[in-house]
Structures are given as C-alpha cells and as structure tokens.
C-alpha cells in the first residue's frame, strides 16, 4: 500500500459493522470495505481508472 494513499468518502453499512470507502492505495481509485471490529480491509474492485462513491443497498 502506498504511504501517501488517500482514503475517501467512508460510508457505514446498514448494520454498522463495516465501512465502505474508496482509495488510491494501489495506484488507481478502487472501492474497499473494512470490518470495523477487526480492522481488516479488502478491495471490492481492482480496475484501472476510477471506482468510487460506494453506496450500500438494502437487503431483503
């Protein structure tokens, strides 16, 4: 991960257990989700260009 990475626009999950955000940590803007209890983050997208503005969808 880049030392100068930007992490933008965090959005809480409906259950309050995760945050979605976008970051340029790997060189392009991708969407990530982090488990707030464990602090473990994972990429949801890995594409060149801009992937951002994450939004949660209701389940059900």
mmCIF file as Biopython writes it, N, C-alpha, C and O atoms, coordinates in Angstrom:
data_model
#
loop_
_atom_site.group_PDB
_atom_site.id
_atom_site.type_symbol
_atom_site.label_atom_id
_atom_site.label_alt_id
_atom_site.label_comp_id
_atom_site.label_asym_id
_atom_site.label_entity_id
_atom_site.label_seq_id
_atom_site.pdbx_PDB_ins_code
_atom_site.Cartn_x
_atom_site.Cartn_y
_atom_site.Cartn_z
_atom_site.occupancy
_atom_site.B_iso_or_equiv
_atom_site.auth_seq_id
_atom_site.auth_asym_id
_atom_site.pdbx_PDB_model_num
ATOM 1   N N  . UNK A ? 1  ? 0.849   -1.169 0.000   1.0 0.0 1  A 1 
ATOM 2   C CA . UNK A ? 1  ? 0.000   0.000  0.000   1.0 0.0 1  A 1 
ATOM 3   C C  . UNK A ? 1  ? 0.896   1.235  0.000   1.0 0.0 1  A 1 
ATOM 4   O O  . UNK A ? 1  ? 1.933   1.253  0.664   1.0 0.0 1  A 1 
ATOM 5   N N  . UNK A ? 2  ? 0.512   2.231  -0.718  1.0 0.0 2  A 1 
ATOM 6   C CA . UNK A ? 2  ? 1.293   3.449  -0.820  1.0 0.0 2  A 1 
ATOM 7   C C  . UNK A ? 2  ? 1.220   4.254  0.477   1.0 0.0 2  A 1 
ATOM 8   O O  . UNK A ? 2  ? 0.161   4.353  1.098   1.0 0.0 2  A 1 
ATOM 9   N N  . UNK A ? 3  ? 2.367   4.833  0.883   1.0 0.0 3  A 1 
ATOM 10  C CA . UNK A ? 3  ? 2.388   5.644  2.095   1.0 0.0 3  A 1 
ATOM 11  C C  . UNK A ? 3  ? 1.532   6.893  1.972   1.0 0.0 3  A 1 
ATOM 12  O O  . UNK A ? 3  ? 0.976   7.365  2.963   1.0 0.0 3  A 1 
ATOM 13  N N  . UNK A ? 4  ? 1.424   7.428  0.776   1.0 0.0 4  A 1 
ATOM 14  C CA . UNK A ? 4  ? 0.673   8.668  0.579   1.0 0.0 4  A 1 
ATOM 15  C C  . UNK A ? 4  ? -0.737  8.409  0.033   1.0 0.0 4  A 1 
ATOM 16  O O  . UNK A ? 4  ? -1.319  9.275  -0.618  1.0 0.0 4  A 1 
ATOM 17  N N  . UNK A ? 5  ? -1.273  7.239  0.295   1.0 0.0 5  A 1 
ATOM 18  C CA . UNK A ? 5  ? -2.602  6.886  -0.218  1.0 0.0 5  A 1 
ATOM 19  C C  . UNK A ? 5  ? -3.675  7.771  0.401   1.0 0.0 5  A 1 
ATOM 20  O O  . UNK A ? 5  ? -3.589  8.174  1.561   1.0 0.0 5  A 1 
ATOM 21  N N  . UNK A ? 6  ? -4.682  8.057  -0.406  1.0 0.0 6  A 1 
ATOM 22  C CA . UNK A ? 6  ? -5.859  8.782  0.069   1.0 0.0 6  A 1 
ATOM 23  C C  . UNK A ? 6  ? -7.001  7.802  0.235   1.0 0.0 6  A 1 
ATOM 24  O O  . UNK A ? 6  ? -7.185  6.903  -0.584  1.0 0.0 6  A 1 
ATOM 25  N N  . UNK A ? 7  ? -7.761  7.978  1.291   1.0 0.0 7  A 1 
ATOM 26  C CA . UNK A ? 7  ? -8.957  7.174  1.538   1.0 0.0 7  A 1 
ATOM 27  C C  . UNK A ? 7  ? -10.110 8.146  1.705   1.0 0.0 7  A 1 
ATOM 28  O O  . UNK A ? 7  ? -10.065 9.029  2.562   1.0 0.0 7  A 1 
ATOM 29  N N  . UNK A ? 8  ? -11.142 7.986  0.888   1.0 0.0 8  A 1 
ATOM 30  C CA . UNK A ? 8  ? -12.191 8.987  0.781   1.0 0.0 8  A 1 
ATOM 31  C C  . UNK A ? 8  ? -13.588 8.416  0.984   1.0 0.0 8  A 1 
ATOM 32  O O  . UNK A ? 8  ? -13.818 7.225  0.773   1.0 0.0 8  A 1 
ATOM 33  N N  . UNK A ? 9  ? -14.508 9.263  1.391   1.0 0.0 9  A 1 
ATOM 34  C CA . UNK A ? 9  ? -15.953 9.038  1.439   1.0 0.0 9  A 1 
ATOM 35  C C  . UNK A ? 9  ? -16.372 7.759  2.158   1.0 0.0 9  A 1 
ATOM 36  O O  . UNK A ? 9  ? -17.048 6.924  1.558   1.0 0.0 9  A 1 
ATOM 37  N N  . UNK A ? 10 ? -15.993 7.578  3.424   1.0 0.0 10 A 1 
ATOM 38  C CA . UNK A ? 10 ? -16.439 6.380  4.139   1.0 0.0 10 A 1 
ATOM 39  C C  . UNK A ? 10 ? -17.953 6.369  4.293   1.0 0.0 10 A 1 
ATOM 40  O O  . UNK A ? 10 ? -18.573 7.404  4.538   1.0 0.0 10 A 1 
ATOM 41  N N  . UNK A ? 11 ? -18.537 5.188  4.146   1.0 0.0 11 A 1 
ATOM 42  C CA . UNK A ? 11 ? -19.979 5.000  4.278   1.0 0.0 11 A 1 
ATOM 43  C C  . UNK A ? 11 ? -20.239 3.796  5.173   1.0 0.0 11 A 1 
ATOM 44  O O  . UNK A ? 11 ? -19.770 2.694  4.889   1.0 0.0 11 A 1 
ATOM 45  N N  . UNK A ? 12 ? -20.989 4.006  6.259   1.0 0.0 12 A 1 
ATOM 46  C CA . UNK A ? 12 ? -21.332 2.917  7.171   1.0 0.0 12 A 1 
ATOM 47  C C  . UNK A ? 12 ? -22.282 1.926  6.509   1.0 0.0 12 A 1 
ATOM 48  O O  . UNK A ? 12 ? -23.176 2.309  5.754   1.0 0.0 12 A 1 
ATOM 49  N N  . UNK A ? 13 ? -22.073 0.656  6.804   1.0 0.0 13 A 1 
ATOM 50  C CA . UNK A ? 13 ? -23.016 -0.370 6.368   1.0 0.0 13 A 1 
ATOM 51  C C  . UNK A ? 13 ? -24.294 -0.229 7.193   1.0 0.0 13 A 1 
ATOM 52  O O  . UNK A ? 13 ? -24.265 0.343  8.282   1.0 0.0 13 A 1 
ATOM 53  N N  . UNK A ? 14 ? -25.413 -0.744 6.685   1.0 0.0 14 A 1 
ATOM 54  C CA . UNK A ? 14 ? -26.669 -0.651 7.438   1.0 0.0 14 A 1 
ATOM 55  C C  . UNK A ? 14 ? -26.593 -1.264 8.839   1.0 0.0 14 A 1 
ATOM 56  O O  . UNK A ? 14 ? -27.264 -0.787 9.754   1.0 0.0 14 A 1 
ATOM 57  N N  . UNK A ? 15 ? -25.782 -2.319 9.019   1.0 0.0 15 A 1 
ATOM 58  C CA . UNK A ? 15 ? -25.682 -2.952 10.334  1.0 0.0 15 A 1 
ATOM 59  C C  . UNK A ? 15 ? -24.589 -2.326 11.208  1.0 0.0 15 A 1 
ATOM 60  O O  . UNK A ? 15 ? -24.412 -2.738 12.354  1.0 0.0 15 A 1 
ATOM 61  N N  . UNK A ? 16 ? -23.858 -1.343 10.687  1.0 0.0 16 A 1 
ATOM 62  C CA . UNK A ? 16 ? -22.837 -0.648 11.458  1.0 0.0 16 A 1 
ATOM 63  C C  . UNK A ? 16 ? -21.558 -1.426 11.698  1.0 0.0 16 A 1 
ATOM 64  O O  . UNK A ? 16 ? -20.732 -1.014 12.512  1.0 0.0 16 A 1 
ATOM 65  N N  . UNK A ? 17 ? -21.378 -2.544 11.008  1.0 0.0 17 A 1 
ATOM 66  C CA . UNK A ? 17 ? -20.204 -3.392 11.226  1.0 0.0 17 A 1 
ATOM 67  C C  . UNK A ? 17 ? -19.082 -3.160 10.225  1.0 0.0 17 A 1 
ATOM 68  O O  . UNK A ? 17 ? -17.958 -3.614 10.437  1.0 0.0 17 A 1 
ATOM 69  N N  . UNK A ? 18 ? -19.377 -2.456 9.138   1.0 0.0 18 A 1 
ATOM 70  C CA . UNK A ? 18 ? -18.383 -2.248 8.083   1.0 0.0 18 A 1 
ATOM 71  C C  . UNK A ? 18 ? -18.440 -0.817 7.577   1.0 0.0 18 A 1 
ATOM 72  O O  . UNK A ? 18 ? -19.442 -0.117 7.723   1.0 0.0 18 A 1 
ATOM 73  N N  . UNK A ? 19 ? -17.337 -0.410 6.982   1.0 0.0 19 A 1 
ATOM 74  C CA . UNK A ? 19 ? -17.263 0.865  6.282   1.0 0.0 19 A 1 
ATOM 75  C C  . UNK A ? 19 ? -16.804 0.595  4.863   1.0 0.0 19 A 1 
ATOM 76  O O  . UNK A ? 19 ? -15.840 -0.141 4.649   1.0 0.0 19 A 1 
ATOM 77  N N  . UNK A ? 20 ? -17.477 1.178  3.901   1.0 0.0 20 A 1 
ATOM 78  C CA . UNK A ? 20 ? -17.017 1.138  2.512   1.0 0.0 20 A 1 
ATOM 79  C C  . UNK A ? 20 ? -16.379 2.495  2.229   1.0 0.0 20 A 1 
ATOM 80  O O  . UNK A ? 20 ? -16.843 3.518  2.734   1.0 0.0 20 A 1 
ATOM 81  N N  . UNK A ? 21 ? -15.332 2.507  1.434   1.0 0.0 21 A 1 
ATOM 82  C CA . UNK A ? 21 ? -14.641 3.739  1.078   1.0 0.0 21 A 1 
ATOM 83  C C  . UNK A ? 21 ? -13.894 3.519  -0.219  1.0 0.0 21 A 1 
ATOM 84  O O  . UNK A ? 21 ? -13.795 2.387  -0.693  1.0 0.0 21 A 1 
ATOM 85  N N  . UNK A ? 22 ? -13.368 4.586  -0.800  1.0 0.0 22 A 1 
ATOM 86  C CA . UNK A ? 22 ? -12.510 4.383  -1.953  1.0 0.0 22 A 1 
ATOM 87  C C  . UNK A ? 22 ? -11.134 4.951  -1.674  1.0 0.0 22 A 1 
ATOM 88  O O  . UNK A ? 22 ? -10.982 5.912  -0.919  1.0 0.0 22 A 1 
ATOM 89  N N  . UNK A ? 23 ? -10.128 4.341  -2.296  1.0 0.0 23 A 1 
ATOM 90  C CA . UNK A ? 23 ? -8.732  4.665  -2.021  1.0 0.0 23 A 1 
ATOM 91  C C  . UNK A ? 23 ? -7.891  4.491  -3.276  1.0 0.0 23 A 1 
ATOM 92  O O  . UNK A ? 23 ? -8.208  3.695  -4.160  1.0 0.0 23 A 1 
ATOM 93  N N  . UNK A ? 24 ? -6.808  5.262  -3.327  1.0 0.0 24 A 1 
ATOM 94  C CA . UNK A ? 24 ? -5.844  5.109  -4.419  1.0 0.0 24 A 1 
ATOM 95  C C  . UNK A ? 24 ? -4.590  4.373  -3.940  1.0 0.0 24 A 1 
ATOM 96  O O  . UNK A ? 24 ? -3.507  4.566  -4.491  1.0 0.0 24 A 1 
ATOM 97  N N  . UNK A ? 25 ? -4.735  3.547  -2.934  1.0 0.0 25 A 1 
ATOM 98  C CA . UNK A ? 25 ? -3.612  2.846  -2.319  1.0 0.0 25 A 1 
ATOM 99  C C  . UNK A ? 25 ? -2.831  1.963  -3.288  1.0 0.0 25 A 1 
ATOM 100 O O  . UNK A ? 25 ? -1.629  1.771  -3.107  1.0 0.0 25 A 1 
ATOM 101 N N  . UNK A ? 26 ? -3.477  1.434  -4.290  1.0 0.0 26 A 1 
ATOM 102 C CA . UNK A ? 26 ? -2.807  0.542  -5.249  1.0 0.0 26 A 1 
ATOM 103 C C  . UNK A ? 26 ? -2.526  1.223  -6.583  1.0 0.0 26 A 1 
ATOM 104 O O  . UNK A ? 26 ? -2.179  0.557  -7.558  1.0 0.0 26 A 1 
ATOM 105 N N  . UNK A ? 27 ? -2.674  2.544  -6.635  1.0 0.0 27 A 1 
ATOM 106 C CA . UNK A ? 27 ? -2.325  3.277  -7.853  1.0 0.0 27 A 1 
ATOM 107 C C  . UNK A ? 27 ? -3.506  3.763  -8.669  1.0 0.0 27 A 1 
ATOM 108 O O  . UNK A ? 27 ? -3.352  4.678  -9.479  1.0 0.0 27 A 1 
ATOM 109 N N  . UNK A ? 28 ? -4.672  3.183  -8.482  1.0 0.0 28 A 1 
ATOM 110 C CA . UNK A ? 28 ? -5.893  3.685  -9.122  1.0 0.0 28 A 1 
ATOM 111 C C  . UNK A ? 28 ? -6.983  3.667  -8.053  1.0 0.0 28 A 1 
ATOM 112 O O  . UNK A ? 28 ? -6.847  2.997  -7.029  1.0 0.0 28 A 1 
ATOM 113 N N  . UNK A ? 29 ? -8.043  4.393  -8.292  1.0 0.0 29 A 1 
ATOM 114 C CA . UNK A ? 29 ? -9.121  4.503  -7.308  1.0 0.0 29 A 1 
ATOM 115 C C  . UNK A ? 29 ? -9.985  3.246  -7.325  1.0 0.0 29 A 1 
ATOM 116 O O  . UNK A ? 29 ? -10.623 2.935  -8.331  1.0 0.0 29 A 1 
ATOM 117 N N  . UNK A ? 30 ? -10.000 2.531  -6.206  1.0 0.0 30 A 1 
ATOM 118 C CA . UNK A ? 30 ? -10.800 1.320  -6.057  1.0 0.0 30 A 1 
ATOM 119 C C  . UNK A ? 30 ? -11.643 1.407  -4.786  1.0 0.0 30 A 1 
ATOM 120 O O  . UNK A ? 30 ? -11.348 2.194  -3.886  1.0 0.0 30 A 1 
ATOM 121 N N  . UNK A ? 31 ? -12.692 0.593  -4.725  1.0 0.0 31 A 1 
ATOM 122 C CA . UNK A ? 31 ? -13.583 0.546  -3.570  1.0 0.0 31 A 1 
ATOM 123 C C  . UNK A ? 31 ? -13.103 -0.555 -2.623  1.0 0.0 31 A 1 
ATOM 124 O O  . UNK A ? 31 ? -12.753 -1.656 -3.047  1.0 0.0 31 A 1 
ATOM 125 N N  . UNK A ? 32 ? -13.095 -0.230 -1.342  1.0 0.0 32 A 1 
ATOM 126 C CA . UNK A ? 32 ? -12.682 -1.153 -0.291  1.0 0.0 32 A 1 
ATOM 127 C C  . UNK A ? 32 ? -13.784 -1.234 0.757   1.0 0.0 32 A 1 
ATOM 128 O O  . UNK A ? 32 ? -14.639 -0.352 0.848   1.0 0.0 32 A 1 
ATOM 129 N N  . UNK A ? 33 ? -13.751 -2.300 1.542   1.0 0.0 33 A 1 
ATOM 130 C CA . UNK A ? 33 ? -14.627 -2.421 2.700   1.0 0.0 33 A 1 
ATOM 131 C C  . UNK A ? 33 ? -13.758 -2.875 3.868   1.0 0.0 33 A 1 
ATOM 132 O O  . UNK A ? 33 ? -12.891 -3.735 3.717   1.0 0.0 33 A 1 
ATOM 133 N N  . UNK A ? 34 ? -14.003 -2.285 5.029   1.0 0.0 34 A 1 
ATOM 134 C CA . UNK A ? 34 ? -13.238 -2.636 6.229   1.0 0.0 34 A 1 
ATOM 135 C C  . UNK A ? 34 ? -14.203 -3.089 7.316   1.0 0.0 34 A 1 
ATOM 136 O O  . UNK A ? 34 ? -15.238 -2.462 7.545   1.0 0.0 34 A 1 
ATOM 137 N N  . UNK A ? 35 ? -13.856 -4.179 7.979   1.0 0.0 35 A 1 
ATOM 138 C CA . UNK A ? 35 ? -14.594 -4.669 9.131   1.0 0.0 35 A 1 
ATOM 139 C C  . UNK A ? 35 ? -14.137 -3.829 10.321  1.0 0.0 35 A 1 
ATOM 140 O O  . UNK A ? 35 ? -12.963 -3.879 10.686  1.0 0.0 35 A 1 
ATOM 141 N N  . UNK A ? 36 ? -15.028 -3.066 10.929  1.0 0.0 36 A 1 
ATOM 142 C CA . UNK A ? 36 ? -14.617 -2.142 11.983  1.0 0.0 36 A 1 
ATOM 143 C C  . UNK A ? 36 ? -14.184 -2.853 13.266  1.0 0.0 36 A 1 
ATOM 144 O O  . UNK A ? 36 ? -13.434 -2.284 14.059  1.0 0.0 36 A 1 
ATOM 145 N N  . UNK A ? 37 ? -14.638 -4.067 13.480  1.0 0.0 37 A 1 
ATOM 146 C CA . UNK A ? 37 ? -14.232 -4.809 14.674  1.0 0.0 37 A 1 
ATOM 147 C C  . UNK A ? 37 ? -12.807 -5.324 14.551  1.0 0.0 37 A 1 
ATOM 148 O O  . UNK A ? 37 ? -12.025 -5.223 15.496  1.0 0.0 37 A 1 
ATOM 149 N N  . UNK A ? 38 ? -12.463 -5.877 13.391  1.0 0.0 38 A 1 
ATOM 150 C CA . UNK A ? 38 ? -11.135 -6.470 13.209  1.0 0.0 38 A 1 
ATOM 151 C C  . UNK A ? 38 ? -10.138 -5.514 12.568  1.0 0.0 38 A 1 
ATOM 152 O O  . UNK A ? 38 ? -8.929  -5.684 12.720  1.0 0.0 38 A 1 
ATOM 153 N N  . UNK A ? 39 ? -10.640 -4.507 11.850  1.0 0.0 39 A 1 
ATOM 154 C CA . UNK A ? 39 ? -9.751  -3.597 11.118  1.0 0.0 39 A 1 
ATOM 155 C C  . UNK A ? 39 ? -9.259  -4.158 9.799   1.0 0.0 39 A 1 
ATOM 156 O O  . UNK A ? 39 ? -8.440  -3.533 9.125   1.0 0.0 39 A 1 
ATOM 157 N N  . UNK A ? 40 ? -9.747  -5.329 9.423   1.0 0.0 40 A 1 
ATOM 158 C CA . UNK A ? 40 ? -9.326  -5.964 8.173   1.0 0.0 40 A 1 
ATOM 159 C C  . UNK A ? 40 ? -10.064 -5.316 7.008   1.0 0.0 40 A 1 
ATOM 160 O O  . UNK A ? 40 ? -11.290 -5.208 7.002   1.0 0.0 40 A 1 
ATOM 161 N N  . UNK A ? 41 ? -9.274  -4.889 6.019   1.0 0.0 41 A 1 
ATOM 162 C CA . UNK A ? 41 ? -9.816  -4.226 4.838   1.0 0.0 41 A 1 
ATOM 163 C C  . UNK A ? 41 ? -9.574  -5.093 3.610   1.0 0.0 41 A 1 
ATOM 164 O O  . UNK A ? 41 ? -8.553  -5.774 3.511   1.0 0.0 41 A 1 
ATOM 165 N N  . UNK A ? 42 ? -10.529 -5.062 2.666   1.0 0.0 42 A 1 
ATOM 166 C CA . UNK A ? 42 ? -10.335 -5.811 1.421   1.0 0.0 42 A 1 
ATOM 167 C C  . UNK A ? 42 ? -10.877 -4.996 0.253   1.0 0.0 42 A 1 
ATOM 168 O O  . UNK A ? 42 ? -11.837 -4.238 0.392   1.0 0.0 42 A 1 
ATOM 169 N N  . UNK A ? 43 ? -10.246 -5.168 -0.882  1.0 0.0 43 A 1 
ATOM 170 C CA . UNK A ? 43 ? -10.663 -4.466 -2.098  1.0 0.0 43 A 1 
ATOM 171 C C  . UNK A ? 43 ? -11.884 -5.143 -2.698  1.0 0.0 43 A 1 
ATOM 172 O O  . UNK A ? 43 ? -11.940 -6.370 -2.788  1.0 0.0 43 A 1 
ATOM 173 N N  . UNK A ? 44 ? -12.860 -4.346 -3.107  1.0 0.0 44 A 1 
ATOM 174 C CA . UNK A ? 44 ? -14.028 -4.870 -3.821  1.0 0.0 44 A 1 
ATOM 175 C C  . UNK A ? 44 ? -13.869 -4.694 -5.324  1.0 0.0 44 A 1 
ATOM 176 O O  . UNK A ? 44 ? -14.478 -5.425 -6.104  1.0 0.0 44 A 1 
ATOM 177 N N  . UNK A ? 45 ? -13.060 -3.737 -5.729  1.0 0.0 45 A 1 
ATOM 178 C CA . UNK A ? 45 ? -12.779 -3.524 -7.149  1.0 0.0 45 A 1 
ATOM 179 C C  . UNK A ? 45 ? -11.272 -3.473 -7.350  1.0 0.0 45 A 1 
ATOM 180 O O  . UNK A ? 45 ? -10.527 -3.106 -6.441  1.0 0.0 45 A 1 
ATOM 181 N N  . UNK A ? 46 ? -10.835 -3.838 -8.528  1.0 0.0 46 A 1 
ATOM 182 C CA . UNK A ? 46 ? -9.427  -3.762 -8.925  1.0 0.0 46 A 1 
ATOM 183 C C  . UNK A ? 46 ? -9.395  -3.496 -10.425 1.0 0.0 46 A 1 
ATOM 184 O O  . UNK A ? 46 ? -9.138  -4.403 -11.217 1.0 0.0 46 A 1 
ATOM 185 N N  . UNK A ? 47 ? -9.652  -2.271 -10.805 1.0 0.0 47 A 1 
ATOM 186 C CA . UNK A ? 47 ? -9.706  -1.939 -12.224 1.0 0.0 47 A 1 
ATOM 187 C C  . UNK A ? 47 ? -8.965  -0.630 -12.465 1.0 0.0 47 A 1 
ATOM 188 O O  . UNK A ? 47 ? -8.917  0.225  -11.581 1.0 0.0 47 A 1 
ATOM 189 N N  . UNK A ? 48 ? -8.393  -0.467 -13.642 1.0 0.0 48 A 1 
ATOM 190 C CA . UNK A ? 48 ? -7.801  0.832  -13.945 1.0 0.0 48 A 1 
ATOM 191 C C  . UNK A ? 48 ? -8.883  1.901  -14.007 1.0 0.0 48 A 1 
ATOM 192 O O  . UNK A ? 48 ? -10.039 1.605  -14.310 1.0 0.0 48 A 1 
ATOM 193 N N  . UNK A ? 49 ? -8.515  3.119  -13.726 1.0 0.0 49 A 1 
ATOM 194 C CA . UNK A ? 49 ? -9.488  4.201  -13.756 1.0 0.0 49 A 1 
ATOM 195 C C  . UNK A ? 49 ? -10.084 4.439  -12.395 1.0 0.0 49 A 1 
ATOM 196 O O  . UNK A ? 49 ? -9.481  4.099  -11.377 1.0 0.0 49 A 1 
ATOM 197 N N  . UNK A ? 50 ? -11.258 5.019  -12.370 1.0 0.0 50 A 1 
ATOM 198 C CA . UNK A ? 50 ? -11.893 5.437  -11.125 1.0 0.0 50 A 1 
ATOM 199 C C  . UNK A ? 50 ? -13.064 4.539  -10.765 1.0 0.0 50 A 1 
ATOM 200 O O  . UNK A ? 50 ? -14.029 4.425  -11.520 1.0 0.0 50 A 1 
ATOM 201 N N  . UNK A ? 51 ? -12.973 3.907  -9.614  1.0 0.0 51 A 1 
ATOM 202 C CA . UNK A ? 51 ? -14.094 3.211  -8.987  1.0 0.0 51 A 1 
ATOM 203 C C  . UNK A ? 51 ? -14.281 3.899  -7.644  1.0 0.0 51 A 1 
ATOM 204 O O  . UNK A ? 51 ? -13.410 3.826  -6.778  1.0 0.0 51 A 1 
ATOM 205 N N  . UNK A ? 52 ? -15.394 4.554  -7.473  1.0 0.0 52 A 1 
ATOM 206 C CA . UNK A ? 52 ? -15.579 5.289  -6.222  1.0 0.0 52 A 1 
ATOM 207 C C  . UNK A ? 52 ? -17.043 5.505  -5.930  1.0 0.0 52 A 1 
ATOM 208 O O  . UNK A ? 52 ? -17.919 4.943  -6.587  1.0 0.0 52 A 1 
ATOM 209 N N  . UNK A ? 53 ? -17.291 6.330  -4.933  1.0 0.0 53 A 1 
ATOM 210 C CA . UNK A ? 53 ? -18.644 6.664  -4.468  1.0 0.0 53 A 1 
ATOM 211 C C  . UNK A ? 53 ? -19.399 5.395  -4.036  1.0 0.0 53 A 1 
ATOM 212 O O  . UNK A ? 53 ? -20.484 5.126  -4.552  1.0 0.0 53 A 1 
ATOM 213 N N  . UNK A ? 54 ? -18.845 4.617  -3.103  1.0 0.0 54 A 1 
ATOM 214 C CA . UNK A ? 54 ? -19.537 3.402  -2.662  1.0 0.0 54 A 1 
ATOM 215 C C  . UNK A ? 54 ? -20.861 3.740  -1.984  1.0 0.0 54 A 1 
ATOM 216 O O  . UNK A ? 54 ? -20.994 4.775  -1.331  1.0 0.0 54 A 1 
ATOM 217 N N  . UNK A ? 55 ? -21.821 2.863  -2.147  1.0 0.0 55 A 1 
ATOM 218 C CA . UNK A ? 55 ? -23.139 3.015  -1.519  1.0 0.0 55 A 1 
ATOM 219 C C  . UNK A ? 55 ? -23.670 1.638  -1.153  1.0 0.0 55 A 1 
ATOM 220 O O  . UNK A ? 55 ? -23.555 0.697  -1.938  1.0 0.0 55 A 1 
ATOM 221 N N  . UNK A ? 56 ? -24.235 1.520  0.005   1.0 0.0 56 A 1 
ATOM 222 C CA . UNK A ? 56 ? -24.838 0.261  0.445   1.0 0.0 56 A 1 
ATOM 223 C C  . UNK A ? 56 ? -26.244 0.159  -0.095  1.0 0.0 56 A 1 
ATOM 224 O O  . UNK A ? 56 ? -26.933 1.166  -0.252  1.0 0.0 56 A 1 
ATOM 225 N N  . UNK A ? 57 ? -26.666 -1.047 -0.377  1.0 0.0 57 A 1 
ATOM 226 C CA . UNK A ? 57 ? -28.019 -1.329 -0.827  1.0 0.0 57 A 1 
ATOM 227 C C  . UNK A ? 57 ? -28.763 -2.082 0.256   1.0 0.0 57 A 1 
ATOM 228 O O  . UNK A ? 57 ? -28.176 -2.946 0.906   1.0 0.0 57 A 1 
ATOM 229 N N  . UNK A ? 58 ? -30.027 -1.788 0.472   1.0 0.0 58 A 1 
ATOM 230 C CA . UNK A ? 58 ? -30.781 -2.541 1.485   1.0 0.0 58 A 1 
ATOM 231 C C  . UNK A ? 58 ? -30.933 -3.998 1.064   1.0 0.0 58 A 1 
ATOM 232 O O  . UNK A ? 58 ? -31.024 -4.310 -0.123  1.0 0.0 58 A 1 
ATOM 233 N N  . UNK A ? 59 ? -30.957 -4.871 2.044   1.0 0.0 59 A 1 
ATOM 234 C CA . UNK A ? 59 ? -31.182 -6.298 1.758   1.0 0.0 59 A 1 
ATOM 235 C C  . UNK A ? 59 ? -32.639 -6.613 2.048   1.0 0.0 59 A 1 
ATOM 236 O O  . UNK A ? 59 ? -33.335 -5.864 2.733   1.0 0.0 59 A 1 
ATOM 237 N N  . UNK A ? 60 ? -33.066 -7.707 1.525   1.0 0.0 60 A 1 
ATOM 238 C CA . UNK A ? 60 ? -34.376 -8.107 1.915   1.0 0.0 60 A 1 
ATOM 239 C C  . UNK A ? 60 ? -35.281 -8.424 0.829   1.0 0.0 60 A 1 
ATOM 240 O O  . UNK A ? 60 ? -36.435 -8.779 1.071   1.0 0.0 60 A 1 
#
